[in-house]
């Protein structure tokens, strides 16, 4: 039974990964359609890592900055759900926590697009604080560099 559940969850991550590849390949509309179908399947009680990952990338498929913000907020809510009530036993907690710098960075960028620099600064500070726990590798360096770039843009506001 446990193996069947794990295989099913791996299939969900595979489908999310396929939609991410479509997004990175430039087919935003098809990626958005697949993410939307998966979101409906997962529902509010779906796995937090799945919901967080899906919403995080779904935000990138949005044309309207307000819609992008809404999806980024859903991603943060999903991450906080995994990090909250059942944190001690959630097997994906390290993966969810690794998302926090990027989640807050995206929210800061969303708020900047929506001309809400104070909210952007709040999330930029949270992104920087969360990034301290990232490894000193390509991903961690890339996130830190993006935080620095956004901070420069905010200073120009």
TORROTOR-815476 format. One record per residue (C-alpha): x, y negated, z; residue in one letter. Coordinates in steps of 0.5 Angstrom, whole numbers, padded with zeros to 4 digits. Layout:
<atoms>
{xx X; yy Y; zz Z; resn A}
...
</atoms>
This chain:
<atoms>
{xx 0000; yy 0000; zz 0000; resn X}
{xx 0006; yy -0005; zz 0002; resn X}
{xx 0009; yy -0003; zz -0005; resn X}
{xx 0003; yy -0004; zz -0009; resn X}
{xx 0002; yy -0011; zz -0005; resn X}
{xx 0010; yy -0013; zz -0007; resn X}
{xx 0009; yy -0011; zz -0014; resn X}
{xx 0003; yy -0015; zz -0015; resn X}
{xx 0006; yy -0021; zz -0012; resn X}
{xx 0012; yy -0020; zz -0016; resn X}
{xx 0007; yy -0020; zz -0022; resn X}
{xx 0005; yy -0027; zz -0020; resn X}
{xx 0012; yy -0030; zz -0019; resn X}
{xx 0013; yy -0027; zz -0026; resn X}
{xx 0007; yy -0030; zz -0029; resn X}
{xx 0009; yy -0037; zz -0026; resn X}
{xx 0016; yy -0036; zz -0029; resn X}
{xx 0013; yy -0035; zz -0036; resn X}
{xx 0009; yy -0041; zz -0035; resn X}
{xx 0015; yy -0045; zz -0032; resn X}
{xx 0019; yy -0043; zz -0039; resn X}
{xx 0013; yy -0045; zz -0043; resn X}
{xx 0014; yy -0052; zz -0039; resn X}
{xx 0021; yy -0052; zz -0040; resn X}
{xx 0021; yy -0050; zz -0047; resn X}
{xx 0016; yy -0057; zz -0049; resn X}
{xx 0009; yy -0053; zz -0049; resn X}
{xx 0006; yy -0057; zz -0043; resn X}
{xx -0001; yy -0056; zz -0045; resn X}
{xx 0000; yy -0048; zz -0045; resn X}
{xx 0004; yy -0049; zz -0039; resn X}
{xx -0002; yy -0053; zz -0035; resn X}
{xx -0007; yy -0048; zz -0038; resn X}
{xx -0003; yy -0042; zz -0035; resn X}
{xx -0002; yy -0045; zz -0028; resn X}
{xx -0009; yy -0047; zz -0028; resn X}
{xx -0011; yy -0040; zz -0029; resn X}
{xx -0006; yy -0038; zz -0024; resn X}
{xx -0009; yy -0043; zz -0019; resn X}
{xx -0016; yy -0041; zz -0019; resn X}
{xx -0014; yy -0033; zz -0018; resn X}
{xx -0009; yy -0035; zz -0012; resn X}
{xx -0015; yy -0039; zz -0009; resn X}
{xx -0014; yy -0043; zz -0002; resn X}
{xx -0012; yy -0037; zz 0001; resn X}
{xx -0006; yy -0034; zz -0004; resn X}
{xx 0001; yy -0033; zz -0002; resn X}
{xx 0004; yy -0040; zz 0000; resn X}
{xx 0010; yy -0039; zz -0004; resn X}
{xx 0006; yy -0038; zz -0010; resn X}
{xx 0002; yy -0044; zz -0009; resn X}
{xx 0008; yy -0048; zz -0007; resn X}
{xx 0012; yy -0046; zz -0013; resn X}
{xx 0006; yy -0046; zz -0018; resn X}
{xx 0003; yy -0053; zz -0015; resn X}
{xx 0010; yy -0056; zz -0016; resn X}
{xx 0011; yy -0054; zz -0023; resn X}
{xx 0004; yy -0056; zz -0025; resn X}
{xx 0005; yy -0063; zz -0023; resn X}
{xx 0010; yy -0063; zz -0028; resn X}
{xx 0005; yy -0062; zz -0033; resn X}
{xx 0001; yy -0068; zz -0032; resn X}
{xx 0000; yy -0074; zz -0036; resn X}
{xx -0003; yy -0078; zz -0031; resn X}
{xx 0001; yy -0080; zz -0025; resn X}
{xx -0005; yy -0080; zz -0020; resn X}
{xx -0006; yy -0073; zz -0022; resn X}
{xx 0002; yy -0071; zz -0021; resn X}
{xx 0001; yy -0074; zz -0014; resn X}
{xx -0005; yy -0070; zz -0013; resn X}
{xx -0001; yy -0063; zz -0015; resn X}
{xx 0006; yy -0065; zz -0011; resn X}
{xx 0001; yy -0066; zz -0005; resn X}
{xx -0002; yy -0059; zz -0006; resn X}
{xx 0005; yy -0056; zz -0006; resn X}
{xx 0007; yy -0060; zz 0000; resn X}
{xx 0001; yy -0057; zz 0003; resn X}
{xx 0002; yy -0050; zz 0001; resn X}
{xx 0010; yy -0051; zz 0004; resn X}
{xx 0007; yy -0053; zz 0010; resn X}
{xx 0002; yy -0048; zz 0011; resn X}
{xx 0008; yy -0043; zz 0010; resn X}
{xx 0012; yy -0046; zz 0015; resn X}
{xx 0006; yy -0047; zz 0020; resn X}
{xx 0002; yy -0042; zz 0023; resn X}
{xx 0005; yy -0036; zz 0021; resn X}
{xx 0012; yy -0038; zz 0020; resn X}
{xx 0016; yy -0033; zz 0025; resn X}
{xx 0013; yy -0028; zz 0021; resn X}
{xx 0013; yy -0031; zz 0014; resn X}
{xx 0018; yy -0027; zz 0009; resn X}
{xx 0019; yy -0033; zz 0004; resn X}
{xx 0020; yy -0038; zz 0009; resn X}
{xx 0027; yy -0039; zz 0007; resn X}
{xx 0025; yy -0040; zz 0000; resn X}
{xx 0019; yy -0045; zz 0002; resn X}
{xx 0024; yy -0049; zz 0006; resn X}
{xx 0029; yy -0050; zz 0000; resn X}
{xx 0023; yy -0053; zz -0003; resn X}
{xx 0022; yy -0059; zz 0002; resn X}
{xx 0028; yy -0063; zz -0001; resn X}
{xx 0025; yy -0063; zz -0008; resn X}
{xx 0018; yy -0063; zz -0006; resn X}
{xx 0019; yy -0070; zz -0002; resn X}
{xx 0023; yy -0072; zz -0008; resn X}
{xx 0018; yy -0071; zz -0013; resn X}
{xx 0013; yy -0075; zz -0008; resn X}
{xx 0018; yy -0081; zz -0008; resn X}
{xx 0018; yy -0081; zz -0015; resn X}
{xx 0010; yy -0081; zz -0016; resn X}
{xx 0009; yy -0086; zz -0011; resn X}
{xx 0014; yy -0090; zz -0015; resn X}
{xx 0011; yy -0089; zz -0021; resn X}
{xx 0004; yy -0091; zz -0018; resn X}
{xx 0008; yy -0098; zz -0015; resn X}
{xx 0007; yy -0096; zz -0008; resn X}
{xx 0015; yy -0097; zz -0006; resn X}
{xx 0014; yy -0096; zz 0002; resn X}
{xx 0011; yy -0089; zz 0001; resn X}
{xx 0016; yy -0088; zz -0004; resn X}
{xx 0022; yy -0090; zz 0001; resn X}
{xx 0018; yy -0085; zz 0007; resn X}
{xx 0019; yy -0079; zz 0002; resn X}
{xx 0026; yy -0081; zz 0000; resn X}
{xx 0028; yy -0081; zz 0007; resn X}
{xx 0025; yy -0074; zz 0008; resn X}
{xx 0028; yy -0071; zz 0002; resn X}
{xx 0035; yy -0074; zz 0004; resn X}
{xx 0034; yy -0071; zz 0011; resn X}
{xx 0031; yy -0064; zz 0008; resn X}
{xx 0037; yy -0064; zz 0003; resn X}
{xx 0042; yy -0063; zz 0009; resn X}
{xx 0040; yy -0056; zz 0010; resn X}
{xx 0042; yy -0054; zz 0002; resn X}
{xx 0048; yy -0051; zz 0000; resn X}
{xx 0054; yy -0054; zz -0003; resn X}
{xx 0052; yy -0051; zz -0010; resn X}
{xx 0049; yy -0053; zz -0016; resn X}
{xx 0042; yy -0054; zz -0014; resn X}
{xx 0044; yy -0057; zz -0008; resn X}
{xx 0048; yy -0062; zz -0011; resn X}
{xx 0043; yy -0063; zz -0017; resn X}
{xx 0038; yy -0065; zz -0011; resn X}
{xx 0042; yy -0070; zz -0008; resn X}
{xx 0044; yy -0073; zz -0014; resn X}
{xx 0037; yy -0074; zz -0016; resn X}
{xx 0036; yy -0077; zz -0009; resn X}
{xx 0041; yy -0082; zz -0010; resn X}
{xx 0039; yy -0084; zz -0017; resn X}
{xx 0032; yy -0085; zz -0014; resn X}
{xx 0034; yy -0089; zz -0008; resn X}
{xx 0038; yy -0094; zz -0013; resn X}
{xx 0032; yy -0095; zz -0017; resn X}
{xx 0028; yy -0096; zz -0011; resn X}
{xx 0033; yy -0102; zz -0009; resn X}
{xx 0031; yy -0105; zz -0015; resn X}
{xx 0024; yy -0106; zz -0013; resn X}
</atoms>
